[in-house]
Amino acid sequence: MSIITGKTQLLGIIGDPVEHSLSPVMQNAAIEHLGVDYIYIPFPVKPENLATALDGFATIGVMGFNATIPHKQAIIPLLSEITTTAQLVGAVNTVWRTETGWEGTNTDVIGFLSPLKPLNHNWNTFKPLILGNGGAARAVVVGLAELGCPEIAVLGRDQDKLAQFKQSWYNSELTASITVHSWDELSGLVSESQLIVNTTPLGMFPHTDNSPVDSHIWGKFPKNAIAYDLIYNPSPTKFLQEAQQQGLNIIDGLDMLVYQGAAALEIWLQKPVPGEVMSQALKDYLFPKQAS
């Protein structure tokens, strides 16, 4: 453990609740590896105390922080500036202090793309399917558009929320077109899709027997299609296990978690951050039996 001194700089994460956050595990592992005089702390902040917390952070010299549920949208009006990416996603998860106030961005897009970009596929031929239409789905949409996917299909169970999701992209700078579909349309869409992304919590620990899709759909995907689950515990989820059994390539959510955090730490420290150190720290923490 690094020694905390009188000069140690403060970083952290705000949320309500925040006790479950894995960010302190991986961020402090990277900080210790780099040998820099920082520490990353969880800060429980109630929604009604958000503005007060930001004033307090400025007063005590907090250098930057992550924001998680329920603050990702609520924090935006309190910031002096946000990036184009954050505007598109409609949420901020990384904040830093400047001379003119707090500024913010969304590094979930970087995290989501981290295992996809090295694949060097011809992404403009892909027709991705996104399961779910919440905040995580918005970051996935922006990431897929950045890759070059021209059309993205989003599936959900609530027709009103789906309609609102599609409407929210009107007049935005998004380069891809969004189509929305009810859940029962999935089976008819998969034969032309090379990538399916689960943004729902179905299958997350401890409900590991759940999956957002029926097992019979996996045989309908094209050869070498990709199944990507944003869930990182368990690894693999039932969703990914069944996909892999039918020959699909699978990606879990650990890289997204790690590299959105690494991107935040790079903003704060202004230096390269060892993602592999962060990843190993999380694996040791989440799966100690495997580590031993």
PyMOL commands that set and color helices and strands:
alter all, ss='L'
color gray80, all
select helices_A, chain A and resi 23-34+47-60+71-74+76-78+84-89+108-113+117-119+123-125+135-147+159-167+183-192+215-220+238-245+254-269+275-286+288-291
alter helices_A, ss='H'
color red, helices_A
select strands_A, chain A and resi 9-15+38-44+64-67+81-82+94-98+101-105+129-131+151-156+177-182+195-198+226-229+249-251
alter strands_A, ss='S'
color yellow, strands_A
deselect
rebuild
show_as cartoon
